[in-house]
Amino acid sequence: MPRPDEFLGRTALVTGGAGAAIGGATCRALAGYGAAVVVLDEHPRRARATADALQEEYGVAAHPVVVDVTDRAGVDRGLQEAQAAVGPIDILVNNAGMQLRTPLTEISLENWRSVIDTDLTSAFLVGREVARRMIPRAHGKIINICSVQSELARPGIAAYTAAKGGLRNLTRAMAAEWSGAGLQVNGLAPGYILTKMTQPLADDPEFDAWVRNRTPARRWGRPEDLAGTAVWLASPASDFVTGQVIYVDGGMTSVV
């Protein structure tokens, strides 16, 4: 199991890291084990506030990088800035994402592309540039934040389902190409996690009851429920684990 100082001397980069939900929880989990953290986000104030909070609470180096993860040139610039400020990236968490709830017959091509670009293409862009820097050092951990929608579908979120299904197989493709160079690439797939994005669903009594009844654990997940798995996948304890998607979903994908 990871030691309390497991990531001392390591640097983690978390996309969408300034979010109050999964991104922020992942930053805190890695900082709690001693990692320096690059908070990569498109919101300058939130990125700075998150980095400052990590430094104050955990005493680690933390640096905000403001980047649109769908912009190839911006991603390259942001990684150069991160490396200059904190050092080489040892751990990448591709967490940036968005959701639109629109029937498949009504979603515009613009909105479809926006979801695919944010939830899938960004992991390709950031993952590729980080891997190019990791491969010469023969070391690196990449964690792609997938979803139960990487495996399952429900009405109204076709673009998200397509993106997260693609991210599952992109994870496998990355592992197939980069594991021989010393990298491990895995997916962490949350179930229904109570966040700002999902709060409207939790506020709907019918949907809330469906989630609780559909989930063997009989509750919504919390962002903190993902921390242990993220730390394990980022640590040497998982050095022979690659190309896998770990579902942290209260049992949802295990039952019918």
C-alpha beads as a LAMMPS data file, in Angstrom:
LAMMPS data file: protein, C-alpha beads

256 atoms
255 bonds

1 atom types
1 bond types

-500.0 500.0 xlo xhi
-500.0 500.0 ylo yhi
-500.0 500.0 zlo zhi

Masses

1 110.0

Atoms # bond

1 1 1 0.000 0.000 0.000
2 1 1 1.155 3.598 -0.560
3 1 1 3.174 5.154 2.263
4 1 1 2.259 8.578 3.727
5 1 1 5.197 10.111 1.823
6 1 1 4.736 7.990 -1.299
7 1 1 4.871 10.840 -3.799
8 1 1 7.600 13.023 -2.317
9 1 1 9.722 14.212 -5.230
10 1 1 6.938 13.418 -7.713
11 1 1 4.812 15.872 -9.660
12 1 1 1.181 15.260 -10.564
13 1 1 -0.813 17.193 -13.157
14 1 1 -4.606 17.133 -12.889
15 1 1 -6.714 18.566 -15.718
16 1 1 -9.891 20.220 -14.535
17 1 1 -8.104 20.289 -11.201
18 1 1 -9.781 23.436 -9.908
19 1 1 -13.200 21.815 -9.797
20 1 1 -14.786 21.351 -6.393
21 1 1 -15.617 17.719 -7.147
22 1 1 -13.463 14.944 -8.644
23 1 1 -10.619 17.186 -9.837
24 1 1 -10.219 18.922 -6.509
25 1 1 -10.527 15.682 -4.532
26 1 1 -7.836 14.076 -6.689
27 1 1 -5.492 17.041 -6.198
28 1 1 -5.978 16.819 -2.435
29 1 1 -5.453 13.057 -2.378
30 1 1 -2.164 13.247 -4.273
31 1 1 -0.949 16.268 -2.301
32 1 1 -1.785 14.391 0.890
33 1 1 0.838 11.806 -0.067
34 1 1 3.438 14.464 -0.794
35 1 1 3.110 15.113 -4.524
36 1 1 3.725 18.506 -6.029
37 1 1 0.578 19.357 -7.977
38 1 1 -0.051 21.225 -11.202
39 1 1 -3.649 22.441 -11.228
40 1 1 -4.480 22.719 -14.921
41 1 1 -7.800 24.430 -15.525
42 1 1 -9.423 27.027 -17.762
43 1 1 -10.597 29.164 -14.821
44 1 1 -7.726 31.379 -13.595
45 1 1 -9.091 32.391 -10.201
46 1 1 -10.209 28.901 -9.258
47 1 1 -6.908 27.387 -10.413
48 1 1 -4.937 29.870 -8.306
49 1 1 -7.211 29.381 -5.276
50 1 1 -6.882 25.597 -5.507
51 1 1 -3.097 25.748 -5.800
52 1 1 -2.856 28.146 -2.858
53 1 1 -5.092 25.902 -0.736
54 1 1 -2.956 22.839 -1.525
55 1 1 0.208 24.667 -0.536
56 1 1 -1.326 25.909 2.707
57 1 1 -2.968 22.641 3.757
58 1 1 -0.352 20.100 2.663
59 1 1 2.850 22.107 2.401
60 1 1 3.537 20.913 -1.143
61 1 1 4.514 22.851 -4.231
62 1 1 1.404 23.640 -6.260
63 1 1 1.205 25.644 -9.465
64 1 1 -1.842 26.794 -11.462
65 1 1 -1.748 26.530 -15.246
66 1 1 -4.580 28.127 -17.208
67 1 1 -5.260 26.172 -20.390
68 1 1 -8.160 25.162 -22.618
69 1 1 -7.543 21.420 -22.845
70 1 1 -9.092 21.264 -26.315
71 1 1 -6.477 23.678 -27.731
72 1 1 -3.405 21.770 -28.977
73 1 1 -1.082 24.779 -28.917
74 1 1 -2.368 25.796 -25.505
75 1 1 -1.769 22.318 -24.107
76 1 1 1.835 22.331 -25.302
77 1 1 2.401 25.802 -23.842
78 1 1 0.795 24.802 -20.559
79 1 1 2.960 21.723 -20.180
80 1 1 6.087 23.744 -20.859
81 1 1 5.003 26.203 -18.175
82 1 1 4.251 23.392 -15.722
83 1 1 7.588 21.700 -16.247
84 1 1 9.488 24.964 -15.871
85 1 1 7.645 25.795 -12.651
86 1 1 7.443 22.423 -10.894
87 1 1 9.507 19.897 -12.846
88 1 1 8.814 16.855 -15.035
89 1 1 5.338 15.327 -14.785
90 1 1 5.317 11.880 -13.166
91 1 1 1.541 11.462 -12.780
92 1 1 -1.167 12.688 -15.149
93 1 1 -4.855 12.623 -14.291
94 1 1 -7.050 13.409 -17.304
95 1 1 -10.113 14.630 -15.437
96 1 1 -11.415 17.602 -17.460
97 1 1 -14.927 16.963 -18.697
98 1 1 -18.386 18.313 -19.353
99 1 1 -21.920 17.019 -19.697
100 1 1 -24.947 17.993 -21.795
101 1 1 -28.335 16.385 -21.301
102 1 1 -30.063 16.566 -24.683
103 1 1 -31.966 13.904 -26.646
104 1 1 -29.872 12.413 -29.433
105 1 1 -32.320 13.619 -32.089
106 1 1 -31.987 17.208 -30.849
107 1 1 -28.333 17.698 -29.956
108 1 1 -26.567 20.109 -32.296
109 1 1 -23.370 19.148 -34.071
110 1 1 -21.632 22.017 -32.261
111 1 1 -22.651 20.667 -28.853
112 1 1 -21.779 17.104 -29.850
113 1 1 -18.283 18.199 -30.850
114 1 1 -17.885 20.257 -27.684
115 1 1 -18.526 17.217 -25.476
116 1 1 -16.333 14.905 -27.561
117 1 1 -13.505 17.440 -27.640
118 1 1 -13.632 18.137 -23.910
119 1 1 -14.185 14.596 -22.634
120 1 1 -12.175 12.557 -25.152
121 1 1 -9.934 14.593 -27.451
122 1 1 -8.446 16.512 -24.519
123 1 1 -7.218 13.250 -22.981
124 1 1 -5.529 12.444 -26.289
125 1 1 -3.927 15.882 -26.558
126 1 1 -2.703 16.129 -22.971
127 1 1 -1.879 12.430 -22.712
128 1 1 0.183 12.468 -25.900
129 1 1 2.231 15.503 -24.894
130 1 1 2.836 14.210 -21.367
131 1 1 3.760 10.739 -22.669
132 1 1 6.309 12.275 -25.060
133 1 1 8.022 13.671 -21.979
134 1 1 7.600 10.529 -19.839
135 1 1 8.866 7.966 -22.362
136 1 1 12.512 9.150 -22.393
137 1 1 12.500 8.838 -18.584
138 1 1 10.926 5.326 -18.760
139 1 1 8.485 6.193 -16.015
140 1 1 4.985 7.606 -15.725
141 1 1 1.434 7.084 -14.546
142 1 1 -1.565 8.208 -16.587
143 1 1 -5.059 7.962 -15.128
144 1 1 -8.024 8.736 -17.372
145 1 1 -11.250 9.576 -15.560
146 1 1 -13.835 7.436 -17.302
147 1 1 -17.401 6.744 -16.118
148 1 1 -20.008 4.029 -15.731
149 1 1 -21.091 5.470 -19.077
150 1 1 -17.881 3.988 -20.467
151 1 1 -19.767 0.707 -20.110
152 1 1 -23.468 1.589 -19.913
153 1 1 -25.844 3.995 -21.621
154 1 1 -29.002 5.818 -20.689
155 1 1 -31.214 8.253 -22.626
156 1 1 -30.283 11.887 -23.041
157 1 1 -26.483 11.782 -22.763
158 1 1 -25.368 10.207 -26.037
159 1 1 -22.393 12.508 -26.603
160 1 1 -21.092 11.913 -23.086
161 1 1 -21.589 8.159 -23.426
162 1 1 -19.760 8.123 -26.762
163 1 1 -16.897 10.176 -25.330
164 1 1 -16.502 8.067 -22.194
165 1 1 -16.748 4.837 -24.183
166 1 1 -14.035 6.184 -26.449
167 1 1 -11.933 7.129 -23.426
168 1 1 -12.098 3.544 -22.172
169 1 1 -10.608 2.285 -25.431
170 1 1 -8.177 5.193 -25.700
171 1 1 -6.889 4.066 -22.300
172 1 1 -6.294 0.604 -23.724
173 1 1 -4.600 2.021 -26.814
174 1 1 -2.305 4.196 -24.721
175 1 1 -1.400 1.181 -22.587
176 1 1 -0.728 -0.929 -25.666
177 1 1 1.650 1.668 -27.103
178 1 1 3.366 3.046 -24.001
179 1 1 3.519 0.308 -21.353
180 1 1 6.657 -1.172 -22.895
181 1 1 8.351 2.170 -22.295
182 1 1 7.672 1.994 -18.569
183 1 1 4.364 3.864 -18.396
184 1 1 1.176 2.543 -16.825
185 1 1 -2.102 3.863 -18.223
186 1 1 -5.402 3.060 -16.551
187 1 1 -8.932 4.376 -16.257
188 1 1 -10.805 5.250 -13.084
189 1 1 -14.538 5.066 -13.731
190 1 1 -16.813 6.730 -11.165
191 1 1 -20.414 5.764 -10.686
192 1 1 -22.997 8.398 -9.828
193 1 1 -21.011 10.909 -7.777
194 1 1 -22.795 13.781 -6.062
195 1 1 -21.288 16.952 -7.527
196 1 1 -22.462 20.317 -8.748
197 1 1 -22.985 18.754 -12.186
198 1 1 -25.181 15.942 -10.831
199 1 1 -27.001 17.931 -8.134
200 1 1 -30.049 18.573 -10.371
201 1 1 -30.373 14.801 -10.808
202 1 1 -30.122 14.193 -7.068
203 1 1 -32.771 16.859 -6.501
204 1 1 -35.193 14.923 -8.707
205 1 1 -36.882 12.445 -6.318
206 1 1 -37.550 9.922 -9.081
207 1 1 -33.988 9.952 -10.394
208 1 1 -32.518 9.960 -6.897
209 1 1 -34.548 6.863 -6.054
210 1 1 -33.433 5.207 -9.297
211 1 1 -29.740 5.787 -8.506
212 1 1 -30.080 4.477 -4.958
213 1 1 -32.055 1.424 -6.033
214 1 1 -29.771 0.713 -9.007
215 1 1 -26.613 0.956 -6.888
216 1 1 -25.976 -1.978 -4.523
217 1 1 -24.327 0.420 -2.037
218 1 1 -27.669 2.265 -1.930
219 1 1 -26.178 5.739 -2.057
220 1 1 -24.588 8.326 -4.307
221 1 1 -20.806 8.336 -4.348
222 1 1 -18.710 11.190 -3.010
223 1 1 -15.644 12.646 -4.756
224 1 1 -13.558 11.402 -1.824
225 1 1 -14.630 7.820 -2.612
226 1 1 -12.311 7.949 -5.628
227 1 1 -9.218 9.093 -3.743
228 1 1 -7.926 5.681 -2.662
229 1 1 -8.103 4.204 -6.140
230 1 1 -6.469 7.291 -7.678
231 1 1 -3.591 7.116 -5.188
232 1 1 -3.129 3.387 -5.799
233 1 1 -3.076 3.811 -9.588
234 1 1 -0.548 6.635 -9.231
235 1 1 1.744 4.643 -6.930
236 1 1 4.339 1.883 -7.512
237 1 1 1.825 -0.536 -5.968
238 1 1 0.136 -0.665 -9.394
239 1 1 3.268 -1.005 -11.528
240 1 1 2.016 -4.220 -13.188
241 1 1 -1.488 -2.844 -13.764
242 1 1 -2.017 -1.201 -17.143
243 1 1 -4.808 -0.903 -19.685
244 1 1 -7.473 -1.471 -17.039
245 1 1 -10.597 0.489 -16.148
246 1 1 -11.400 0.344 -12.423
247 1 1 -15.075 1.017 -11.665
248 1 1 -15.677 2.840 -8.393
249 1 1 -19.443 2.781 -8.614
250 1 1 -20.928 1.169 -5.521
251 1 1 -21.462 -2.002 -7.551
252 1 1 -23.633 -0.485 -10.290
253 1 1 -21.862 -2.146 -13.237
254 1 1 -21.848 -5.529 -11.473
255 1 1 -25.597 -6.082 -11.308
256 1 1 -28.606 -6.166 -13.612

Bonds

1 1 1 2
2 1 2 3
3 1 3 4
4 1 4 5
5 1 5 6
6 1 6 7
7 1 7 8
8 1 8 9
9 1 9 10
10 1 10 11
11 1 11 12
12 1 12 13
13 1 13 14
14 1 14 15
15 1 15 16
16 1 16 17
17 1 17 18
18 1 18 19
19 1 19 20
20 1 20 21
21 1 21 22
22 1 22 23
23 1 23 24
24 1 24 25
25 1 25 26
26 1 26 27
27 1 27 28
28 1 28 29
29 1 29 30
30 1 30 31
31 1 31 32
32 1 32 33
33 1 33 34
34 1 34 35
35 1 35 36
36 1 36 37
37 1 37 38
38 1 38 39
39 1 39 40
40 1 40 41
41 1 41 42
42 1 42 43
43 1 43 44
44 1 44 45
45 1 45 46
46 1 46 47
47 1 47 48
48 1 48 49
49 1 49 50
50 1 50 51
51 1 51 52
52 1 52 53
53 1 53 54
54 1 54 55
55 1 55 56
56 1 56 57
57 1 57 58
58 1 58 59
59 1 59 60
60 1 60 61
61 1 61 62
62 1 62 63
63 1 63 64
64 1 64 65
65 1 65 66
66 1 66 67
67 1 67 68
68 1 68 69
69 1 69 70
70 1 70 71
71 1 71 72
72 1 72 73
73 1 73 74
74 1 74 75
75 1 75 76
76 1 76 77
77 1 77 78
78 1 78 79
79 1 79 80
80 1 80 81
81 1 81 82
82 1 82 83
83 1 83 84
84 1 84 85
85 1 85 86
86 1 86 87
87 1 87 88
88 1 88 89
89 1 89 90
90 1 90 91
91 1 91 92
92 1 92 93
93 1 93 94
94 1 94 95
95 1 95 96
96 1 96 97
97 1 97 98
98 1 98 99
99 1 99 100
100 1 100 101
101 1 101 102
102 1 102 103
103 1 103 104
104 1 104 105
105 1 105 106
106 1 106 107
107 1 107 108
108 1 108 109
109 1 109 110
110 1 110 111
111 1 111 112
112 1 112 113
113 1 113 114
114 1 114 115
115 1 115 116
116 1 116 117
117 1 117 118
118 1 118 119
119 1 119 120
120 1 120 121
121 1 121 122
122 1 122 123
123 1 123 124
124 1 124 125
125 1 125 126
126 1 126 127
127 1 127 128
128 1 128 129
129 1 129 130
130 1 130 131
131 1 131 132
132 1 132 133
133 1 133 134
134 1 134 135
135 1 135 136
136 1 136 137
137 1 137 138
138 1 138 139
139 1 139 140
140 1 140 141
141 1 141 142
142 1 142 143
143 1 143 144
144 1 144 145
145 1 145 146
146 1 146 147
147 1 147 148
148 1 148 149
149 1 149 150
150 1 150 151
151 1 151 152
152 1 152 153
153 1 153 154
154 1 154 155
155 1 155 156
156 1 156 157
157 1 157 158
158 1 158 159
159 1 159 160
160 1 160 161
161 1 161 162
162 1 162 163
163 1 163 164
164 1 164 165
165 1 165 166
166 1 166 167
167 1 167 168
168 1 168 169
169 1 169 170
170 1 170 171
171 1 171 172
172 1 172 173
173 1 173 174
174 1 174 175
175 1 175 176
176 1 176 177
177 1 177 178
178 1 178 179
179 1 179 180
180 1 180 181
181 1 181 182
182 1 182 183
183 1 183 184
184 1 184 185
185 1 185 186
186 1 186 187
187 1 187 188
188 1 188 189
189 1 189 190
190 1 190 191
191 1 191 192
192 1 192 193
193 1 193 194
194 1 194 195
195 1 195 196
196 1 196 197
197 1 197 198
198 1 198 199
199 1 199 200
200 1 200 201
201 1 201 202
202 1 202 203
203 1 203 204
204 1 204 205
205 1 205 206
206 1 206 207
207 1 207 208
208 1 208 209
209 1 209 210
210 1 210 211
211 1 211 212
212 1 212 213
213 1 213 214
214 1 214 215
215 1 215 216
216 1 216 217
217 1 217 218
218 1 218 219
219 1 219 220
220 1 220 221
221 1 221 222
222 1 222 223
223 1 223 224
224 1 224 225
225 1 225 226
226 1 226 227
227 1 227 228
228 1 228 229
229 1 229 230
230 1 230 231
231 1 231 232
232 1 232 233
233 1 233 234
234 1 234 235
235 1 235 236
236 1 236 237
237 1 237 238
238 1 238 239
239 1 239 240
240 1 240 241
241 1 241 242
242 1 242 243
243 1 243 244
244 1 244 245
245 1 245 246
246 1 246 247
247 1 247 248
248 1 248 249
249 1 249 250
250 1 250 251
251 1 251 252
252 1 252 253
253 1 253 254
254 1 254 255
255 1 255 256
